Amino acid sequence: MASQLKMMIVFGLGLLCLYACKNASSSSNQPKRYSLHLIDMEGKEYVVATDDLDAGLIKPEKVTEALPDTVSRSIIVKDGYYYSLQRKSDILTKYALKNEKLQPVAHLKLDDYSEENFIWIGKDTLLLSGLNNASNIAKYYLINTQKMQVLAHGLLDIEKPKGKFISTSIGFVDQRKDTLFAGYTFHPPMRDGNYTTSDTMYISRLKYPEMKSLGLQKEVRSTYPAGVNVVQHNEFTDEHGDFYFMSCPGIAMGNRTDLPTAIFRIKAKSNVVDPNYLFNLSSSKIANHAYGLWYIGKDQAIVRSERKDLYKGLSDHYSTPHFEFYLLDIAKQQVIKKLALPLDKGTRKEAVLVKGDTVYIAVNSATEGNYIWNYNVKTGKLSKGLQIGGVAAFIVRLDKLAP
């Protein structure tokens, strides 16, 4: 009897171990919470994931390999997967991190398409809005990302460039039930390396999913609405359903520095840009142009602005630490304060992520190193969190990876 009992205990422990080991193995295959996209000084790119942004040290070359040239930071991250239009191709690829490496899961051919913007229409439904490769015709693809199938595609019924304007930039697309708002502008040809933008923004209303025009509004208080949100966000919808977007006429985007960087609003129950709302950042105490706008809740947002007194031109705009972060009151159109962070470098970055009362801010400092800083919304306290070391020179993306 004793020997039988002993055998039963050993057998039971064996089953327990088998169950525990199996669960540990399966849990390790679950995606981590956060994704970081890094670039070194040679231009090589890396993707690493972590569960902890509050502490620790990551050296990308120690945990992963540099990405192939076909993958760039223009990437969409959601629910454990990455979606990227491969460089110099019309192939949209779905990736997953396996064994610390970004590996393709599925591919989808998109004909004559260059990416500009994306929004999620549903959990697995992605609306891509962009241009043909000549950048003069607006196109869209509606995609089921679970099956990686095209549900619909065609042309966006918006204005086309004409006369001296030969190309288009789509800055934002926002959905409200069966209506889409599309913001865009036009560009003349580049001359002697000089790139510029029309002095007008266009906001088209489209019927969804038909993509047919319902109306057009022109806005001349600034230009270049929002930007390319696969690189950096400049738009959001708040708790009240109001949609905000920032114009980007600075040297690194629209290059119409005579016009202000400003925040605009389309109220929840309106179909037009609010004529009575203009948060002019260039004439505020920020007094510079900006790239990057993130909502953190309760009428507050963070903007990332340049310091025109610290850089010489486009040649050193990305490499010189000169970017500052400001806390804004969106409703009152007020700058609350400059955050006490070191100067950041890198022209356009997806640098801010919100989790409850904590805001994570990616900063590449020449004096204090590369860190994910933690800002406590309630107390206003700033502290260093996860450090990015090794070959990493820029943290260009900070994304939520796990659902």
TORKOL-4160 file (C-alpha; in steps of 0.2 Angstrom, whole numbers, padded with zeros to 4 digits, m for minus):
403
<pt num="1" X="0000" Y="0000" Z="0000"/>
<pt num="2" X="0014" Y="0012" Z="0005"/>
<pt num="3" X="0023" Y="0009" Z="m0012"/>
<pt num="4" X="0007" Y="0011" Z="m0022"/>
<pt num="5" X="0004" Y="0028" Z="m0013"/>
<pt num="6" X="0022" Y="0033" Z="m0017"/>
<pt num="7" X="0020" Y="0029" Z="m0035"/>
<pt num="8" X="0003" Y="0039" Z="m0036"/>
<pt num="9" X="0012" Y="0054" Z="m0028"/>
<pt num="10" X="0026" Y="0053" Z="m0040"/>
<pt num="11" X="0014" Y="0051" Z="m0055"/>
<pt num="12" X="0004" Y="0065" Z="m0049"/>
<pt num="13" X="0019" Y="0076" Z="m0047"/>
<pt num="14" X="0024" Y="0071" Z="m0064"/>
<pt num="15" X="0007" Y="0077" Z="m0071"/>
<pt num="16" X="0008" Y="0093" Z="m0062"/>
<pt num="17" X="0026" Y="0096" Z="m0069"/>
<pt num="18" X="0020" Y="0092" Z="m0086"/>
<pt num="19" X="0005" Y="0104" Z="m0084"/>
<pt num="20" X="0015" Y="0118" Z="m0077"/>
<pt num="21" X="0029" Y="0116" Z="m0090"/>
<pt num="22" X="0016" Y="0116" Z="m0104"/>
<pt num="23" X="0008" Y="0132" Z="m0097"/>
<pt num="24" X="0025" Y="0141" Z="m0095"/>
<pt num="25" X="0030" Y="0136" Z="m0113"/>
<pt num="26" X="0013" Y="0142" Z="m0120"/>
<pt num="27" X="0013" Y="0158" Z="m0110"/>
<pt num="28" X="0031" Y="0162" Z="m0116"/>
<pt num="29" X="0023" Y="0163" Z="m0134"/>
<pt num="30" X="0011" Y="0177" Z="m0129"/>
<pt num="31" X="0016" Y="0194" Z="m0136"/>
<pt num="32" X="0024" Y="0206" Z="m0123"/>
<pt num="33" X="0015" Y="0222" Z="m0119"/>
<pt num="34" X="0026" Y="0235" Z="m0128"/>
<pt num="35" X="0036" Y="0236" Z="m0144"/>
<pt num="36" X="0050" Y="0248" Z="m0147"/>
<pt num="37" X="0057" Y="0252" Z="m0164"/>
<pt num="38" X="0075" Y="0258" Z="m0164"/>
<pt num="39" X="0088" Y="0265" Z="m0176"/>
<pt num="40" X="0107" Y="0265" Z="m0174"/>
<pt num="41" X="0119" Y="0278" Z="m0181"/>
<pt num="42" X="0122" Y="0268" Z="m0197"/>
<pt num="43" X="0103" Y="0268" Z="m0201"/>
<pt num="44" X="0100" Y="0250" Z="m0196"/>
<pt num="45" X="0083" Y="0246" Z="m0188"/>
<pt num="46" X="0078" Y="0235" Z="m0174"/>
<pt num="47" X="0062" Y="0229" Z="m0166"/>
<pt num="48" X="0062" Y="0223" Z="m0148"/>
<pt num="49" X="0047" Y="0220" Z="m0136"/>
<pt num="50" X="0046" Y="0221" Z="m0117"/>
<pt num="51" X="0033" Y="0219" Z="m0103"/>
<pt num="52" X="0041" Y="0233" Z="m0092"/>
<pt num="53" X="0044" Y="0251" Z="m0097"/>
<pt num="54" X="0047" Y="0257" Z="m0079"/>
<pt num="55" X="0065" Y="0249" Z="m0077"/>
<pt num="56" X="0078" Y="0239" Z="m0084"/>
<pt num="57" X="0091" Y="0240" Z="m0099"/>
<pt num="58" X="0089" Y="0234" Z="m0117"/>
<pt num="59" X="0103" Y="0233" Z="m0129"/>
<pt num="60" X="0095" Y="0228" Z="m0146"/>
<pt num="61" X="0110" Y="0220" Z="m0153"/>
<pt num="62" X="0111" Y="0208" Z="m0138"/>
<pt num="63" X="0093" Y="0201" Z="m0141"/>
<pt num="64" X="0089" Y="0203" Z="m0159"/>
<pt num="65" X="0095" Y="0205" Z="m0177"/>
<pt num="66" X="0094" Y="0221" Z="m0187"/>
<pt num="67" X="0078" Y="0222" Z="m0198"/>
<pt num="68" X="0080" Y="0218" Z="m0217"/>
<pt num="69" X="0080" Y="0234" Z="m0228"/>
<pt num="70" X="0062" Y="0230" Z="m0234"/>
<pt num="71" X="0055" Y="0234" Z="m0217"/>
<pt num="72" X="0055" Y="0252" Z="m0210"/>
<pt num="73" X="0048" Y="0261" Z="m0195"/>
<pt num="74" X="0032" Y="0265" Z="m0205"/>
<pt num="75" X="0023" Y="0251" Z="m0197"/>
<pt num="76" X="0007" Y="0248" Z="m0189"/>
<pt num="77" X="0006" Y="0238" Z="m0172"/>
<pt num="78" X="m0009" Y="0230" Z="m0165"/>
<pt num="79" X="m0014" Y="0214" Z="m0155"/>
<pt num="80" X="0003" Y="0206" Z="m0156"/>
<pt num="81" X="0006" Y="0209" Z="m0175"/>
<pt num="82" X="0015" Y="0221" Z="m0186"/>
<pt num="83" X="0009" Y="0227" Z="m0203"/>
<pt num="84" X="0021" Y="0235" Z="m0215"/>
<pt num="85" X="0022" Y="0240" Z="m0233"/>
<pt num="86" X="0038" Y="0234" Z="m0239"/>
<pt num="87" X="0050" Y="0247" Z="m0246"/>
<pt num="88" X="0050" Y="0249" Z="m0265"/>
<pt num="89" X="0036" Y="0236" Z="m0267"/>
<pt num="90" X="0017" Y="0235" Z="m0266"/>
<pt num="91" X="0018" Y="0221" Z="m0253"/>
<pt num="92" X="0009" Y="0223" Z="m0237"/>
<pt num="93" X="0017" Y="0210" Z="m0224"/>
<pt num="94" X="0010" Y="0204" Z="m0208"/>
<pt num="95" X="0024" Y="0200" Z="m0195"/>
<pt num="96" X="0025" Y="0193" Z="m0178"/>
<pt num="97" X="0040" Y="0193" Z="m0166"/>
<pt num="98" X="0046" Y="0175" Z="m0164"/>
<pt num="99" X="0062" Y="0170" Z="m0154"/>
<pt num="100" X="0065" Y="0189" Z="m0153"/>
<pt num="101" X="0065" Y="0191" Z="m0172"/>
<pt num="102" X="0052" Y="0199" Z="m0183"/>
<pt num="103" X="0046" Y="0186" Z="m0195"/>
<pt num="104" X="0033" Y="0186" Z="m0209"/>
<pt num="105" X="0016" Y="0178" Z="m0206"/>
<pt num="106" X="0007" Y="0183" Z="m0222"/>
<pt num="107" X="0008" Y="0194" Z="m0237"/>
<pt num="108" X="m0005" Y="0204" Z="m0247"/>
<pt num="109" X="m0002" Y="0213" Z="m0264"/>
<pt num="110" X="m0008" Y="0231" Z="m0265"/>
<pt num="111" X="m0006" Y="0238" Z="m0283"/>
<pt num="112" X="0002" Y="0255" Z="m0286"/>
<pt num="113" X="0000" Y="0260" Z="m0268"/>
<pt num="114" X="0011" Y="0271" Z="m0257"/>
<pt num="115" X="0005" Y="0273" Z="m0238"/>
<pt num="116" X="0000" Y="0289" Z="m0230"/>
<pt num="117" X="m0013" Y="0285" Z="m0216"/>
<pt num="118" X="m0022" Y="0271" Z="m0207"/>
<pt num="119" X="m0037" Y="0269" Z="m0195"/>
<pt num="120" X="m0045" Y="0253" Z="m0188"/>
<pt num="121" X="m0063" Y="0252" Z="m0193"/>
<pt num="122" X="m0065" Y="0236" Z="m0182"/>
<pt num="123" X="m0055" Y="0224" Z="m0172"/>
<pt num="124" X="m0048" Y="0215" Z="m0188"/>
<pt num="125" X="m0053" Y="0228" Z="m0201"/>
<pt num="126" X="m0040" Y="0240" Z="m0207"/>
<pt num="127" X="m0043" Y="0255" Z="m0218"/>
<pt num="128" X="m0027" Y="0261" Z="m0227"/>
<pt num="129" X="m0028" Y="0277" Z="m0236"/>
<pt num="130" X="m0014" Y="0283" Z="m0247"/>
<pt num="131" X="m0008" Y="0287" Z="m0265"/>
<pt num="132" X="m0003" Y="0279" Z="m0281"/>
<pt num="133" X="0016" Y="0279" Z="m0283"/>
<pt num="134" X="0015" Y="0295" Z="m0293"/>
<pt num="135" X="0007" Y="0303" Z="m0277"/>
<pt num="136" X="m0007" Y="0312" Z="m0287"/>
<pt num="137" X="m0022" Y="0300" Z="m0285"/>
<pt num="138" X="m0029" Y="0295" Z="m0268"/>
<pt num="139" X="m0033" Y="0277" Z="m0266"/>
<pt num="140" X="m0039" Y="0266" Z="m0252"/>
<pt num="141" X="m0039" Y="0247" Z="m0246"/>
<pt num="142" X="m0050" Y="0240" Z="m0234"/>
<pt num="143" X="m0042" Y="0224" Z="m0226"/>
<pt num="144" X="m0047" Y="0210" Z="m0215"/>
<pt num="145" X="m0030" Y="0208" Z="m0206"/>
<pt num="146" X="m0035" Y="0191" Z="m0198"/>
<pt num="147" X="m0037" Y="0183" Z="m0215"/>
<pt num="148" X="m0026" Y="0196" Z="m0224"/>
<pt num="149" X="m0039" Y="0198" Z="m0237"/>
<pt num="150" X="m0044" Y="0214" Z="m0247"/>
<pt num="151" X="m0062" Y="0218" Z="m0243"/>
<pt num="152" X="m0063" Y="0233" Z="m0254"/>
<pt num="153" X="m0052" Y="0245" Z="m0263"/>
<pt num="154" X="m0053" Y="0259" Z="m0275"/>
<pt num="155" X="m0051" Y="0278" Z="m0277"/>
<pt num="156" X="m0055" Y="0291" Z="m0263"/>
<pt num="157" X="m0067" Y="0304" Z="m0270"/>
<pt num="158" X="m0057" Y="0319" Z="m0265"/>
<pt num="159" X="m0049" Y="0334" Z="m0274"/>
<pt num="160" X="m0035" Y="0331" Z="m0286"/>
<pt num="161" X="m0019" Y="0341" Z="m0288"/>
<pt num="162" X="m0019" Y="0353" Z="m0303"/>
<pt num="163" X="m0010" Y="0367" Z="m0311"/>
<pt num="164" X="0007" Y="0370" Z="m0303"/>
<pt num="165" X="0002" Y="0357" Z="m0289"/>
<pt num="166" X="0007" Y="0340" Z="m0294"/>
<pt num="167" X="0006" Y="0329" Z="m0279"/>
<pt num="168" X="m0005" Y="0326" Z="m0263"/>
<pt num="169" X="m0002" Y="0322" Z="m0245"/>
<pt num="170" X="m0016" Y="0314" Z="m0235"/>
<pt num="171" X="m0014" Y="0320" Z="m0217"/>
<pt num="172" X="m0028" Y="0311" Z="m0208"/>
<pt num="173" X="m0044" Y="0300" Z="m0211"/>
<pt num="174" X="m0057" Y="0300" Z="m0197"/>
<pt num="175" X="m0072" Y="0289" Z="m0196"/>
<pt num="176" X="m0089" Y="0294" Z="m0189"/>
<pt num="177" X="m0102" Y="0280" Z="m0192"/>
<pt num="178" X="m0105" Y="0281" Z="m0211"/>
<pt num="179" X="m0095" Y="0296" Z="m0214"/>
<pt num="180" X="m0076" Y="0299" Z="m0216"/>
<pt num="181" X="m0067" Y="0315" Z="m0214"/>
<pt num="182" X="m0051" Y="0316" Z="m0225"/>
<pt num="183" X="m0038" Y="0330" Z="m0223"/>
<pt num="184" X="m0025" Y="0333" Z="m0236"/>
<pt num="185" X="m0015" Y="0346" Z="m0246"/>
<pt num="186" X="m0005" Y="0348" Z="m0262"/>
<pt num="187" X="0013" Y="0352" Z="m0267"/>
<pt num="188" X="0022" Y="0360" Z="m0282"/>
<pt num="189" X="0037" Y="0351" Z="m0289"/>
<pt num="190" X="0053" Y="0351" Z="m0280"/>
<pt num="191" X="0066" Y="0363" Z="m0286"/>
<pt num="192" X="0084" Y="0363" Z="m0282"/>
<pt num="193" X="0080" Y="0352" Z="m0267"/>
<pt num="194" X="0067" Y="0364" Z="m0260"/>
<pt num="195" X="0050" Y="0356" Z="m0256"/>
<pt num="196" X="0035" Y="0366" Z="m0251"/>
<pt num="197" X="0016" Y="0365" Z="m0249"/>
<pt num="198" X="0001" Y="0374" Z="m0254"/>
<pt num="199" X="m0006" Y="0387" Z="m0242"/>
<pt num="200" X="m0023" Y="0378" Z="m0241"/>
<pt num="201" X="m0029" Y="0363" Z="m0232"/>
<pt num="202" X="m0044" Y="0353" Z="m0239"/>
<pt num="203" X="m0056" Y="0343" Z="m0228"/>
<pt num="204" X="m0067" Y="0331" Z="m0238"/>
<pt num="205" X="m0082" Y="0322" Z="m0231"/>
<pt num="206" X="m0085" Y="0305" Z="m0239"/>
<pt num="207" X="m0099" Y="0293" Z="m0237"/>
<pt num="208" X="m0093" Y="0276" Z="m0230"/>
<pt num="209" X="m0091" Y="0263" Z="m0237"/>
<pt num="210" X="m0095" Y="0270" Z="m0254"/>
<pt num="211" X="m0081" Y="0283" Z="m0253"/>
<pt num="212" X="m0091" Y="0296" Z="m0262"/>
<pt num="213" X="m0090" Y="0314" Z="m0258"/>
<pt num="214" X="m0102" Y="0323" Z="m0247"/>
<pt num="215" X="m0094" Y="0339" Z="m0246"/>
<pt num="216" X="m0078" Y="0349" Z="m0246"/>
<pt num="217" X="m0071" Y="0362" Z="m0234"/>
<pt num="218" X="m0055" Y="0373" Z="m0237"/>
<pt num="219" X="m0045" Y="0380" Z="m0223"/>
<pt num="220" X="m0032" Y="0393" Z="m0225"/>
<pt num="221" X="m0027" Y="0397" Z="m0207"/>
<pt num="222" X="m0013" Y="0384" Z="m0209"/>
<pt num="223" X="m0007" Y="0370" Z="m0220"/>
<pt num="224" X="m0002" Y="0352" Z="m0221"/>
<pt num="225" X="m0015" Y="0344" Z="m0209"/>
<pt num="226" X="m0009" Y="0330" Z="m0197"/>
<pt num="227" X="0005" Y="0320" Z="m0206"/>
<pt num="228" X="0009" Y="0302" Z="m0210"/>
<pt num="229" X="0002" Y="0293" Z="m0195"/>
<pt num="230" X="0011" Y="0277" Z="m0199"/>
<pt num="231" X="0027" Y="0287" Z="m0193"/>
<pt num="232" X="0019" Y="0299" Z="m0180"/>
<pt num="233" X="0002" Y="0304" Z="m0174"/>
<pt num="234" X="m0004" Y="0322" Z="m0175"/>
<pt num="235" X="m0023" Y="0318" Z="m0172"/>
<pt num="236" X="m0035" Y="0311" Z="m0159"/>
<pt num="237" X="m0053" Y="0310" Z="m0154"/>
<pt num="238" X="m0057" Y="0314" Z="m0136"/>
<pt num="239" X="m0069" Y="0308" Z="m0123"/>
<pt num="240" X="m0083" Y="0319" Z="m0130"/>
<pt num="241" X="m0081" Y="0313" Z="m0148"/>
<pt num="242" X="m0072" Y="0329" Z="m0154"/>
<pt num="243" X="m0059" Y="0326" Z="m0167"/>
<pt num="244" X="m0043" Y="0336" Z="m0166"/>
<pt num="245" X="m0028" Y="0338" Z="m0178"/>
<pt num="246" X="m0012" Y="0348" Z="m0179"/>
<pt num="247" X="m0006" Y="0357" Z="m0194"/>
<pt num="248" X="0012" Y="0353" Z="m0199"/>
<pt num="249" X="0020" Y="0368" Z="m0209"/>
<pt num="250" X="0037" Y="0367" Z="m0201"/>
<pt num="251" X="0053" Y="0364" Z="m0211"/>
<pt num="252" X="0053" Y="0345" Z="m0209"/>
<pt num="253" X="0035" Y="0343" Z="m0216"/>
<pt num="254" X="0026" Y="0356" Z="m0226"/>
<pt num="255" X="0040" Y="0368" Z="m0226"/>
<pt num="256" X="0028" Y="0383" Z="m0225"/>
<pt num="257" X="0036" Y="0391" Z="m0210"/>
<pt num="258" X="0027" Y="0407" Z="m0213"/>
<pt num="259" X="0011" Y="0398" Z="m0207"/>
<pt num="260" X="0008" Y="0393" Z="m0189"/>
<pt num="261" X="0008" Y="0376" Z="m0182"/>
<pt num="262" X="m0009" Y="0375" Z="m0175"/>
<pt num="263" X="m0022" Y="0363" Z="m0168"/>
<pt num="264" X="m0040" Y="0362" Z="m0176"/>
<pt num="265" X="m0056" Y="0354" Z="m0171"/>
<pt num="266" X="m0071" Y="0346" Z="m0178"/>
<pt num="267" X="m0084" Y="0344" Z="m0165"/>
<pt num="268" X="m0093" Y="0328" Z="m0162"/>
<pt num="269" X="m0110" Y="0334" Z="m0169"/>
<pt num="270" X="m0102" Y="0345" Z="m0183"/>
<pt num="271" X="m0097" Y="0341" Z="m0201"/>
<pt num="272" X="m0085" Y="0355" Z="m0203"/>
<pt num="273" X="m0069" Y="0362" Z="m0195"/>
<pt num="274" X="m0074" Y="0373" Z="m0180"/>
<pt num="275" X="m0071" Y="0391" Z="m0187"/>
<pt num="276" X="m0070" Y="0398" Z="m0169"/>
<pt num="277" X="m0056" Y="0386" Z="m0163"/>
<pt num="278" X="m0038" Y="0388" Z="m0167"/>
<pt num="279" X="m0025" Y="0384" Z="m0155"/>
<pt num="280" X="m0010" Y="0393" Z="m0162"/>
<pt num="281" X="0006" Y="0385" Z="m0155"/>
<pt num="282" X="0018" Y="0395" Z="m0165"/>
<pt num="283" X="0011" Y="0411" Z="m0157"/>
<pt num="284" X="0010" Y="0404" Z="m0139"/>
<pt num="285" X="0025" Y="0403" Z="m0127"/>
<pt num="286" X="0031" Y="0388" Z="m0137"/>
<pt num="287" X="0034" Y="0400" Z="m0151"/>
<pt num="288" X="0040" Y="0386" Z="m0163"/>
<pt num="289" X="0034" Y="0373" Z="m0175"/>
<pt num="290" X="0030" Y="0355" Z="m0169"/>
<pt num="291" X="0028" Y="0337" Z="m0175"/>
<pt num="292" X="0019" Y="0325" Z="m0164"/>
<pt num="293" X="0003" Y="0327" Z="m0154"/>
<pt num="294" X="m0004" Y="0314" Z="m0142"/>
<pt num="295" X="m0020" Y="0315" Z="m0131"/>
<pt num="296" X="m0017" Y="0309" Z="m0113"/>
<pt num="297" X="m0035" Y="0312" Z="m0107"/>
<pt num="298" X="m0046" Y="0324" Z="m0097"/>
<pt num="299" X="m0043" Y="0338" Z="m0110"/>
<pt num="300" X="m0024" Y="0337" Z="m0110"/>
<pt num="301" X="m0012" Y="0333" Z="m0123"/>
<pt num="302" X="0007" Y="0332" Z="m0126"/>
<pt num="303" X="0015" Y="0341" Z="m0141"/>
<pt num="304" X="0033" Y="0338" Z="m0146"/>
<pt num="305" X="0040" Y="0355" Z="m0153"/>
<pt num="306" X="0057" Y="0360" Z="m0161"/>
<pt num="307" X="0069" Y="0373" Z="m0156"/>
<pt num="308" X="0073" Y="0384" Z="m0171"/>
<pt num="309" X="0087" Y="0392" Z="m0162"/>
<pt num="310" X="0097" Y="0376" Z="m0159"/>
<pt num="311" X="0097" Y="0368" Z="m0177"/>
<pt num="312" X="0104" Y="0375" Z="m0193"/>
<pt num="313" X="0093" Y="0367" Z="m0206"/>
<pt num="314" X="0086" Y="0350" Z="m0212"/>
<pt num="315" X="0104" Y="0343" Z="m0213"/>
<pt num="316" X="0105" Y="0342" Z="m0194"/>
<pt num="317" X="0087" Y="0343" Z="m0189"/>
<pt num="318" X="0086" Y="0324" Z="m0185"/>
<pt num="319" X="0103" Y="0323" Z="m0176"/>
<pt num="320" X="0104" Y="0339" Z="m0165"/>
<pt num="321" X="0095" Y="0337" Z="m0148"/>
<pt num="322" X="0082" Y="0352" Z="m0149"/>
<pt num="323" X="0065" Y="0345" Z="m0146"/>
<pt num="324" X="0055" Y="0349" Z="m0131"/>
<pt num="325" X="0038" Y="0342" Z="m0124"/>
<pt num="326" X="0024" Y="0353" Z="m0118"/>
<pt num="327" X="0008" Y="0349" Z="m0109"/>
<pt num="328" X="m0007" Y="0357" Z="m0116"/>
<pt num="329" X="m0025" Y="0361" Z="m0111"/>
<pt num="330" X="m0034" Y="0357" Z="m0127"/>
<pt num="331" X="m0051" Y="0364" Z="m0122"/>
<pt num="332" X="m0044" Y="0381" Z="m0115"/>
<pt num="333" X="m0031" Y="0382" Z="m0129"/>
<pt num="334" X="m0017" Y="0385" Z="m0116"/>
<pt num="335" X="0000" Y="0379" Z="m0114"/>
<pt num="336" X="0001" Y="0372" Z="m0096"/>
<pt num="337" X="0019" Y="0369" Z="m0094"/>
<pt num="338" X="0035" Y="0363" Z="m0103"/>
<pt num="339" X="0040" Y="0345" Z="m0096"/>
<pt num="340" X="0056" Y="0345" Z="m0087"/>
<pt num="341" X="0064" Y="0333" Z="m0099"/>
<pt num="342" X="0081" Y="0333" Z="m0108"/>
<pt num="343" X="0081" Y="0339" Z="m0126"/>
<pt num="344" X="0076" Y="0325" Z="m0138"/>
<pt num="345" X="0083" Y="0321" Z="m0155"/>
<pt num="346" X="0075" Y="0313" Z="m0170"/>
<pt num="347" X="0063" Y="0323" Z="m0182"/>
<pt num="348" X="0048" Y="0312" Z="m0181"/>
<pt num="349" X="0045" Y="0299" Z="m0168"/>
<pt num="350" X="0030" Y="0290" Z="m0161"/>
<pt num="351" X="0036" Y="0295" Z="m0144"/>
<pt num="352" X="0022" Y="0295" Z="m0132"/>
<pt num="353" X="0011" Y="0280" Z="m0125"/>
<pt num="354" X="m0002" Y="0282" Z="m0111"/>
<pt num="355" X="m0007" Y="0269" Z="m0098"/>
<pt num="356" X="m0019" Y="0275" Z="m0085"/>
<pt num="357" X="m0011" Y="0289" Z="m0075"/>
<pt num="358" X="0006" Y="0285" Z="m0082"/>
<pt num="359" X="0013" Y="0293" Z="m0098"/>
<pt num="360" X="0028" Y="0285" Z="m0106"/>
<pt num="361" X="0039" Y="0297" Z="m0116"/>
<pt num="362" X="0054" Y="0291" Z="m0127"/>
<pt num="363" X="0068" Y="0303" Z="m0126"/>
<pt num="364" X="0085" Y="0302" Z="m0134"/>
<pt num="365" X="0096" Y="0314" Z="m0124"/>
<pt num="366" X="0114" Y="0318" Z="m0128"/>
<pt num="367" X="0118" Y="0321" Z="m0110"/>
<pt num="368" X="0107" Y="0309" Z="m0100"/>
<pt num="369" X="0106" Y="0294" Z="m0112"/>
<pt num="370" X="0091" Y="0285" Z="m0121"/>
<pt num="371" X="0077" Y="0282" Z="m0109"/>
<pt num="372" X="0058" Y="0279" Z="m0108"/>
<pt num="373" X="0053" Y="0293" Z="m0095"/>
<pt num="374" X="0038" Y="0291" Z="m0084"/>
<pt num="375" X="0026" Y="0305" Z="m0082"/>
<pt num="376" X="0013" Y="0304" Z="m0068"/>
<pt num="377" X="m0002" Y="0313" Z="m0073"/>
<pt num="378" X="m0009" Y="0315" Z="m0055"/>
<pt num="379" X="0007" Y="0321" Z="m0047"/>
<pt num="380" X="0016" Y="0329" Z="m0061"/>
<pt num="381" X="0032" Y="0319" Z="m0057"/>
<pt num="382" X="0044" Y="0313" Z="m0070"/>
<pt num="383" X="0056" Y="0299" Z="m0068"/>
<pt num="384" X="0068" Y="0288" Z="m0079"/>
<pt num="385" X="0061" Y="0271" Z="m0083"/>
<pt num="386" X="0068" Y="0258" Z="m0096"/>
<pt num="387" X="0085" Y="0262" Z="m0103"/>
<pt num="388" X="0089" Y="0259" Z="m0121"/>
<pt num="389" X="0108" Y="0256" Z="m0123"/>
<pt num="390" X="0120" Y="0247" Z="m0135"/>
<pt num="391" X="0120" Y="0253" Z="m0153"/>
<pt num="392" X="0103" Y="0261" Z="m0152"/>
<pt num="393" X="0104" Y="0280" Z="m0156"/>
<pt num="394" X="0085" Y="0284" Z="m0159"/>
<pt num="395" X="0069" Y="0277" Z="m0151"/>
<pt num="396" X="0058" Y="0280" Z="m0166"/>
<pt num="397" X="0042" Y="0270" Z="m0161"/>
<pt num="398" X="0034" Y="0266" Z="m0144"/>
<pt num="399" X="0019" Y="0256" Z="m0146"/>
<pt num="400" X="0007" Y="0245" Z="m0137"/>
<pt num="401" X="0009" Y="0227" Z="m0143"/>
<pt num="402" X="m0002" Y="0216" Z="m0133"/>
<pt num="403" X="m0021" Y="0218" Z="m0134"/>
